[in-house]
């Protein structure tokens, strides 16, 4: 499409919003690596949503150390934003996987409280690819609490 051509041209020139749009387009085509690259460039513009999207995709591929600064920013700056619950969940997941169990409790508790109301409705129940990649904050919290109890 002509629109996508102009978004790409603007993104390659450094426009953060166009980078975000290219990330969305890549994600719709299930090209998660390409989406991650675009979201990372978009996050340089300072928006917590863009940081969440970059960090989430990094976390989903297991790059927890790379994801941590993006998700910390998304969680700290995104409080009260529509994406705040998802930022809390993925930040808690990353902290857990990095072995920072005590730090993981607060964001995971926050995410577990309202994940089903705040996050799940944003994603199609028919999109099994996206749903299979999604974390479960309640399950992650239970693992953290069990590890802390040992």
Backbone torsions as a table, in degrees:
resi	resn	phi	psi	omega
1	UNK	NA	149.9	178.6
2	UNK	-62.7	-38.7	179.1
3	UNK	-58.8	-45.2	-179.0
4	UNK	-65.2	-35.1	177.4
5	UNK	-61.4	-42.4	-178.9
6	UNK	-73.2	-35.2	174.6
7	UNK	-62.0	-44.3	179.8
8	UNK	-61.7	-45.7	-179.4
9	UNK	-60.9	-43.8	179.0
10	UNK	-66.9	-39.5	179.3
11	UNK	-64.5	-44.3	179.7
12	UNK	-64.5	-24.3	176.9
13	UNK	-84.3	-4.7	174.6
14	UNK	104.8	7.5	177.9
15	UNK	-72.1	118.4	-173.9
16	UNK	-66.0	-37.3	178.5
17	UNK	-65.7	-40.7	178.0
18	UNK	-65.5	-35.7	175.1
19	UNK	-61.3	-43.1	176.5
20	UNK	-58.9	-46.5	-179.4
21	UNK	-63.1	-38.8	177.6
22	UNK	-66.9	-36.1	175.5
23	UNK	-62.2	-44.8	178.9
24	UNK	-61.2	-44.4	-179.7
25	UNK	-62.4	-44.5	178.7
26	UNK	-62.9	-40.8	180.0
27	UNK	-65.2	-37.7	178.3
28	UNK	-63.0	-27.8	178.1
29	UNK	-93.5	10.5	179.5
30	UNK	59.6	27.2	173.2
31	UNK	-96.3	79.3	-171.7
32	UNK	-69.2	-30.7	177.7
33	UNK	-67.4	-44.3	178.0
34	UNK	-65.1	-42.0	178.5
35	UNK	-59.8	-43.3	179.7
36	UNK	-59.0	-44.2	179.2
37	UNK	-61.4	-43.1	179.9
38	UNK	-67.7	-41.7	179.5
39	UNK	-64.9	-36.4	177.7
40	UNK	-62.7	-42.0	176.9
41	UNK	-65.7	-39.1	179.1
42	UNK	-64.7	-37.5	-177.9
43	UNK	-63.2	-23.2	177.6
44	UNK	-62.6	-16.3	177.7
45	UNK	-79.7	-7.0	173.4
46	UNK	92.1	6.2	179.1
47	UNK	-87.7	131.8	-176.1
48	UNK	-65.6	-30.9	177.0
49	UNK	-61.6	-43.7	-179.2
50	UNK	-66.5	-37.2	176.5
51	UNK	-64.1	-41.5	177.4
52	UNK	-58.8	-49.1	-175.5
53	UNK	-63.5	-41.1	177.3
54	UNK	-65.5	-47.4	-178.3
55	UNK	-65.5	-39.1	-180.0
56	UNK	-61.5	-46.2	-179.2
57	UNK	-66.6	-35.8	175.8
58	UNK	-64.1	-43.7	179.1
59	UNK	-63.3	-40.4	-178.5
60	UNK	-65.7	-26.6	176.6
61	UNK	-93.5	1.6	174.7
62	UNK	91.8	9.4	178.9
63	UNK	-90.6	69.0	-171.2
64	UNK	-65.8	-41.6	-179.7
65	UNK	-65.3	-38.0	177.3
66	UNK	-68.6	-35.1	-176.5
67	UNK	-74.4	-30.9	-170.9
68	UNK	-53.7	-50.5	-178.1
69	UNK	-64.4	-35.0	178.4
70	UNK	-66.4	-44.8	-177.2
71	UNK	-73.9	-31.6	174.6
72	UNK	-62.4	-46.0	177.8
73	UNK	-61.0	-44.9	-179.1
74	UNK	-62.8	-38.9	-179.0
75	UNK	-71.8	-44.4	-178.0
76	UNK	-70.7	-43.0	-176.2
77	UNK	-87.2	-20.2	-175.0
78	UNK	-95.4	7.8	-179.5
79	UNK	-59.5	129.5	-179.6
80	UNK	85.2	-8.3	177.7
81	UNK	-84.8	159.7	179.8
82	UNK	-57.6	-28.3	-178.8
83	UNK	-93.3	6.0	-176.2
84	UNK	-61.7	-39.1	-180.0
85	UNK	-65.6	-42.9	179.6
86	UNK	-66.8	-38.7	176.7
87	UNK	-61.2	-43.2	179.0
88	UNK	-61.5	-44.0	-178.7
89	UNK	-62.5	-48.6	-178.5
90	UNK	-71.9	-31.9	175.7
91	UNK	-65.2	-43.8	177.1
92	UNK	-62.2	-40.9	177.4
93	UNK	-59.0	-47.4	-178.6
94	UNK	-64.2	-43.7	178.5
95	UNK	-60.7	-41.9	177.9
96	UNK	-60.2	-49.8	-176.6
97	UNK	-67.3	-22.4	175.7
98	UNK	-86.8	0.4	177.9
99	UNK	83.4	13.3	179.5
100	UNK	-98.2	65.9	-170.4
101	UNK	-60.3	-48.6	-177.0
102	UNK	-61.4	-37.1	179.1
103	UNK	-70.9	-25.8	-176.2
104	UNK	-74.8	-22.6	-173.4
105	UNK	-61.0	-52.4	-175.4
106	UNK	-58.4	-52.7	179.7
107	UNK	-64.6	-35.0	178.8
108	UNK	-68.0	-39.2	176.4
109	UNK	-62.5	-43.3	178.9
110	UNK	-60.3	-45.3	-178.3
111	UNK	-67.8	-42.0	-177.2
112	UNK	-63.0	-30.7	-178.6
113	UNK	-61.8	-37.3	-172.7
114	UNK	-135.5	19.5	-178.9
115	UNK	-57.6	-47.3	-176.2
116	UNK	-65.9	-28.3	179.1
117	UNK	-89.1	-36.6	-173.0
118	UNK	-92.9	-36.3	-170.5
119	UNK	-104.7	-53.7	-174.9
120	UNK	-51.9	-42.9	-178.0
121	UNK	-63.7	-17.3	179.9
122	UNK	-76.5	-14.2	-176.0
123	UNK	-117.6	140.5	-179.7
124	UNK	-65.8	134.3	176.5
125	UNK	-68.0	-15.3	-179.1
126	UNK	-90.9	-10.4	-178.1
127	UNK	-89.5	83.5	-174.1
128	UNK	-66.6	-28.7	178.4
129	UNK	-63.2	-48.2	-179.5
130	UNK	-68.8	-43.2	-179.4
131	UNK	-63.6	-36.6	179.3
132	UNK	-67.0	-26.4	-179.7
133	UNK	-87.5	-12.6	-174.8
134	UNK	-75.8	140.3	177.8
135	UNK	-82.1	164.3	176.4
136	UNK	-120.6	104.8	-174.4
137	UNK	-64.1	-32.5	179.0
138	UNK	-65.5	-45.0	178.5
139	UNK	-63.8	-41.7	179.2
140	UNK	-65.2	-40.9	178.5
141	UNK	-62.3	-41.9	178.3
142	UNK	-60.9	-40.8	178.2
143	UNK	-64.9	-42.2	179.5
144	UNK	-63.5	-47.6	179.9
145	UNK	-61.7	-38.7	177.7
146	UNK	-65.0	-41.5	179.6
147	UNK	-67.1	-37.0	178.8
148	UNK	-70.0	-30.0	-179.5
149	UNK	-73.9	-22.4	-179.5
150	UNK	-70.9	NA	NA
